[in-house]
Amino acid sequence: MTDKNVLISQRIRVRITKEFHQEPVISRLVSDYGLTINIKAAFLGQNANSDGWFDLDLQGTKSQIANGLSYLQELKLEVWDENRIGNW
């Protein structure tokens, strides 16, 4: 097995703004980028009228995770990782 095929895990928090509530953002990380997603926690306001936060554990190859994170950046979603937010 080469390093390109080694599965790794990365934990992130992503803010899904209300304009994306009807879009399958997390589902696309699975279907388009081949990631396995474990939702560790989520917060979405009552009636989904505000932004939602999702604490996600991404599993995949280094390139799959990088591509998935690029997708979230293209959508201009706020993404925090363990380095950015410290002890969470």
KANOR-V349789 format. One record per pair of residues at least 6 apart in sequence whose C-alpha atoms are under 7 Angstrom apart, sorted by the first residue. I is the first residue (numbers start at 1). J is the second residue. D is the distance in whole Angstrom. If there is no record, write none. Layout:
# KANOR-V349789
i=<I/I>
j=<J/J>
d=<D/D>
This chain:
# KANOR-V349789
i=<4/4/5/6/7/7/7/8/8/8/8/9/9/9/9/10/10/10/11/11/11/11/11/12/12/12/12/12/12/12/13/13/13/13/13/13/13/14/14/14/14/14/14/14/15/15/15/15/15/15/15/16/16/16/16/17/17/18/18/18/29/29/30/33/33/33/34/35/35/35/35/36/36/36/37/37/37/37/38/38/38/39/39/39/39/40/40/40/41/41/42/42/42/43/43/43/44/44/44/45/58>
j=<61/62/61/61/59/60/61/59/60/61/62/57/58/59/60/57/58/59/56/57/58/81/82/55/56/57/79/80/81/82/53/54/55/56/79/80/81/53/54/55/77/78/79/80/51/52/53/54/77/78/79/51/52/53/77/51/52/49/50/51/35/68/36/64/67/68/64/58/59/60/64/58/59/60/56/57/58/59/56/57/58/54/55/56/57/55/56/57/54/55/53/54/55/52/53/54/51/52/53/52/65>
d=<7/7/6/6/7/5/5/6/6/6/7/7/5/4/7/6/5/7/6/4/6/6/7/6/5/6/7/6/4/7/7/5/4/6/6/5/6/6/5/7/7/6/4/6/7/6/5/7/6/5/7/6/5/6/6/4/6/7/6/5/6/6/6/6/7/6/7/6/6/5/7/6/5/6/7/6/5/6/6/5/7/7/6/5/6/5/6/7/6/5/6/4/6/5/5/6/7/4/7/7/7>
